Amino acid sequence: MQNYLTPNFAFAPMIPERASGNRVWDTEGREYIDFSGGIAVNALGHCHPALVDALNAQMHKLWHISNIYTTRPAQELAQKLVANSFADKVFFCNSGAEANEAALKLARKYARDRFGGSKSEIVACINSFHGRTLFTVSVGGQPKYSKDYAPLPQGITHVPFNDIAALEAAVGEQTCAVIIEPIQGESGILPATAEYLQTARRLCDRHNALLILDEVQTGMGHTGRLFAYEHYGVVPDILSSAKALGCGFPIGAMLAKEEVAAAFQPGTHGSTFGGNPMACAVGSRAFDIINAPETLHNVRRQGQKLQTALLDLGRKTGLFPQVRGMGLLLGCVLDAPYRGRASEIAAAALKHGVMILVAGTDVLRFAPSLLLNDEDMAEGLARLGNALTKFTATSDNP
Ligand SMILES: Cc1ncc(COP(=O)(O)O)c(C=O)c1O
């Protein structure tokens, strides 16, 4: 098929056409088990009937009205987020990058309003990923995503992830915010230690800085709790969400405590599509299902099973000795001889009818539907097993 899109994506050789639950079919009619969840987005699988109904119902009522007005779906979804988190207020946007952009702008404005313009430094982690806008690639700790776009926004310090001493040295009176992913997603499914997040909280309190947790990937049930911060005994001041929030319908959200949110007065920030009634209607219905105890229980149970099965596959094939992550957000860390080959392995899996992700070059990533059932998990693992066995048999490296 002729590609008319800009060449910044390397598309897979097959073209998905339709999907249902945990299964996807391509234009040739081939079936795939989806362990990738659209990169941690399709948290309720594909075309969940309740979400189709919610979208259908809203589609016949109101598509778009602008932020001159508020709408019932936007208030309803915001209410659910507030009632089930640390937050008092929600700002809606359309993506994870926009949610982080809002979070970072809010933190700068809050500090400027209260303490003056010199309190503007943002502390972020090396290897973190926060999105693709100029501000978020600059805050993100992977220079490969920002180096071509200089001059970059200033006032950002990067520290090694999970290094407490480095964090203590970096955070001071000049710091307006510390931003952390509770589990670094794109760079390898690497969980923060509890001590690290707790230290970040303590340092922010000591220096009047805000703690921003980026839960774009870890949020909305993926770790077995609604938000990953609940595992850590740490409460942020601001949290960003997107991906699974709309389960495939584009939506992002920034959640904040009341006194912090108050720095955003009319006209200080905005978005044409943010709070779109269709996105919020889908998000609101998705929220109820994701936040149901049985769904979160399924994530913990199936996550444990998937982790055990993957570890078994990793040991049998000699490909990976370690599986890390939480719930249904897992990463298989390739053993030394296979480092750098994650994409080749994901491509081999696709050929065998199973969609998996990579996180960096050394980790195979899994972010399937939170509703993953035994049958689809078993079928996906069987296909993956075949793919991995064939890969190691034909691999010229080790
Ligand atoms: C932790 C994290 N933050 C932000 C983003 C950016 O989200 P989006 O691509 O929706 O802008 C991502 C996307 O992968 C992410 O994993």
The ligand as a Tripos MOL2 file, in Angstrom:
@<TRIPOS>MOLECULE
LIG
   16    16     1     0     0
SMALL
NO_CHARGES

@<TRIPOS>ATOM
      1 C1          4.7790    7.9830   30.4940 C.3       1 LIG1
      2 C2          4.3080    8.6400   29.2490 C.ar      1 LIG1
      3 N1          4.0730    9.9620   29.2520 N.ar      1 LIG1
      4 C3          3.6330   10.6130   28.1660 C.ar      1 LIG1
      5 C4          3.4340    9.9470   26.9800 C.ar      1 LIG1
      6 C5          2.9620   10.6950   25.7690 C.3       1 LIG1
      7 O1          1.6380   10.3910   25.4910 O.3       1 LIG1
      8 P1          1.0160   10.7710   24.0690 P.3       1 LIG1
      9 O2          1.7080    9.9390   23.0470 O.co2     1 LIG1
     10 O3         -0.4490   10.4570   24.2090 O.co2     1 LIG1
     11 O4          1.2560   12.2250   23.8470 O.co2     1 LIG1
     12 C6          3.6660    8.5610   26.9210 C.ar      1 LIG1
     13 C7          3.4800    7.8430   25.6620 C.2       1 LIG1
     14 O5          4.0050    6.7880   25.4390 O.2       1 LIG1
     15 C8          4.1130    7.9050   28.0830 C.ar      1 LIG1
     16 O6          4.3590    6.5870   28.0870 O.3       1 LIG1
@<TRIPOS>BOND
     1     1     2 1
     2     2     3 ar
     3     2    15 ar
     4     3     4 ar
     5     4     5 ar
     6     5     6 1
     7     5    12 ar
     8     6     7 1
     9     7     8 1
    10     8     9 2
    11     8    10 1
    12     8    11 1
    13    12    13 1
    14    12    15 ar
    15    13    14 2
    16    15    16 1
@<TRIPOS>SUBSTRUCTURE
     1 LIG1         1 GROUP 0 **** ****
